[in-house]
Amino acid sequence: MKNKLVRINPMRPEPELIRRACALLEAGELVVVPTETVYGIACDPQHLEKLYAAKERDRGKPIARLAASLEQVETLGAKFGKDGLRLAEKYWPGSLTLVLDTPDGPTGFRVPSHEVPLALARAFGRPIALTSANKSGGADAINAQEAFQCLEAVVTLFLDSGECTEKKPSTVVQCLENEMKILREGAVSALELQ
């Protein structure tokens, strides 16, 4: 496809590019988007099988959701609990993924501090499935070219807003039944969380 790798303004994403990305997601296609941490590969949660196949990822590994706001996460019935709510209020938007109880089981959610994915999640109207834009076990992509090199054959659109500022994945914290546990230390340090 022509114009697969497209430059997008990181501060004021062009509405026509966000609309194009949204239309592709709704059609079941995969889109690579920047975040402040690493580049991610996104899909409509109804088309997770395509995402697993593209990443060559074990089906048993869950895929987190990108959301535009805490309120958008709540629309899926996510239960924050006391700790989860405190963390969300402090670190969202930001580099923290919270694993919360939902009617579909424990699910990771993140509200990034980057205008492109936020604009995409707002336009999509509900949380979007998002995981790192690489083959499973591969190095994280900190720019669109790295994602393009390994995923060109399986992704329809790559939104390029330059290099990620954090250059490491989000920290993942599980907040289930008032128990808080760090599953992966990333951009937010364990020390800071404590």
C-alpha positions in Angstrom: 0.0 0.0 0.0 1.2 3.5 -0.9 1.8 5.9 2.0 2.0 3.1 4.6 4.5 5.0 6.8 3.1 8.5 7.5 4.5 11.4 9.5 2.0 12.7 12.1 2.4 15.8 14.4 3.1 14.5 17.9 1.5 17.6 19.6 -1.4 18.3 17.2 -2.2 15.1 15.3 -3.8 15.8 11.9 -7.5 14.9 12.2 -7.5 13.3 8.7 -4.7 10.9 9.8 -6.6 10.0 13.0 -9.8 9.4 10.9 -7.8 7.2 8.5 -6.3 5.2 11.4 -9.7 4.8 13.0 -11.4 3.6 9.8 -8.6 1.0 9.4 -9.1 -0.2 13.0 -12.8 -0.5 12.5 -12.2 -2.5 9.3 -10.1 -5.0 11.3 -6.7 -3.7 10.2 -3.6 -3.2 12.3 -2.1 0.3 12.9 1.3 1.2 14.5 1.1 4.2 16.8 3.6 6.1 18.8 3.5 6.5 22.6 5.9 8.2 25.0 7.3 4.8 25.9 7.7 2.7 22.8 5.7 2.3 19.5 2.7 0.1 19.8 0.6 -2.0 17.4 -3.1 -1.4 17.7 -6.3 -3.2 16.7 -10.0 -3.3 17.5 -10.3 -5.7 20.4 -12.7 -7.7 18.3 -9.8 -8.6 16.0 -7.2 -9.8 18.5 -6.5 -12.9 16.5 -4.9 -10.8 13.8 -2.7 -9.0 16.4 -1.5 -12.3 17.9 -0.7 -13.6 14.5 1.2 -10.5 13.4 3.3 -10.5 16.6 3.7 -14.3 16.6 2.6 -14.0 20.2 1.5 -16.8 22.5 -2.4 -16.7 22.7 -2.2 -17.1 26.5 -0.5 -13.7 26.9 -3.0 -11.0 27.5 -3.1 -7.7 25.4 -3.6 -4.4 27.2 -6.0 -1.7 26.2 -5.2 1.9 25.2 -7.7 4.4 26.6 -8.3 8.1 26.3 -9.3 8.6 29.9 -10.1 7.0 33.2 -13.8 7.4 32.3 -13.3 5.4 29.1 -11.7 2.5 31.1 -14.7 2.6 33.5 -17.1 2.1 30.5 -15.7 -1.5 30.3 -16.7 -2.2 33.9 -13.1 -2.1 35.2 -12.8 -2.0 39.0 -10.0 0.2 40.2 -10.1 -0.3 43.9 -8.5 2.1 46.2 -4.9 1.6 45.1 -5.8 1.5 41.4 -7.7 4.7 41.6 -4.8 6.5 43.4 -2.3 5.3 40.8 -4.5 6.2 37.9 -5.1 9.7 39.3 -1.4 10.2 39.8 0.1 8.6 36.7 -2.5 8.9 34.0 -1.9 10.2 31.4 1.5 8.5 31.7 3.7 5.5 31.5 1.8 3.2 33.8 -0.3 0.2 32.8 -2.8 -0.9 35.4 -4.2 -4.5 35.4 -7.7 -4.3 36.7 -10.7 -6.6 37.3 -13.3 -6.4 34.5 -16.3 -8.6 33.6 -14.0 -10.2 31.0 -11.3 -11.0 33.6 -8.1 -9.1 34.5 -7.2 -6.6 31.8 -4.3 -4.1 31.5 -5.2 -0.5 30.7 -3.1 2.6 29.9 -3.8 6.2 29.2 -0.5 7.4 27.6 0.9 10.9 27.8 1.2 11.3 24.0 -1.3 13.2 21.9 -1.4 10.7 19.0 -2.7 7.6 20.8 -5.0 9.8 23.0 -6.6 11.3 19.9 -6.9 7.9 18.3 -8.7 6.4 21.4 -11.0 9.5 21.7 -11.9 9.2 18.0 -12.4 5.4 18.3 -14.8 5.9 21.2 -13.7 3.0 23.3 -10.4 1.4 24.4 -8.2 -0.1 21.7 -6.1 -3.3 22.0 -2.4 -2.2 22.1 0.9 -4.0 22.6 4.5 -3.3 21.6 5.2 -3.0 17.9 7.6 -5.9 17.5 7.7 -9.6 17.0 7.1 -11.4 20.3 10.4 -11.4 22.3 12.0 -8.9 20.0 13.4 -5.5 20.8 11.0 -2.6 21.5 10.6 -0.1 18.6 11.5 3.4 19.8 10.9 4.9 16.3 8.5 4.1 13.4 11.3 2.8 11.2 12.2 0.0 13.7 8.5 -1.0 13.8 8.2 -0.8 10.0 11.3 -3.1 9.5 9.7 -6.0 11.4 6.0 -5.5 10.8 5.7 -4.0 7.3 4.1 -7.2 5.8 1.3 -7.3 8.4 0.5 -3.7 9.3 -1.6 -1.4 7.1 -0.5 2.0 8.5 2.4 3.3 10.6 2.0 6.7 12.2 5.4 8.2 12.7 5.8 11.0 15.2 9.6 10.6 15.7 11.5 8.9 18.5 9.8 8.0 21.7 10.9 10.1 24.7 11.0 7.4 27.4 12.5 4.6 25.2 11.4 1.9 27.6 8.0 0.2 28.1 5.4 1.2 30.6 5.5 -0.1 34.1 2.8 -2.7 34.7 1.0 -2.8 38.1 -1.7 -5.3 39.0 -4.5 -3.9 41.2 -6.8 -6.8 42.0 -9.0 -7.1 45.1 -7.0 -4.4 46.9 -3.7 -6.1 46.3 -1.1 -4.1 44.5 1.8 -6.0 42.7 4.4 -4.7 40.2 4.4 -7.2 37.2 7.0 -5.3 35.1 9.2 -2.3 36.0 9.5 0.1 33.2 9.3 3.9 32.7 7.9 4.5 36.2 10.3 3.0 38.9 9.3 0.6 41.6 10.8 3.0 44.1 8.6 5.9 42.9 5.5 3.7 43.1 6.2 2.7 46.7 
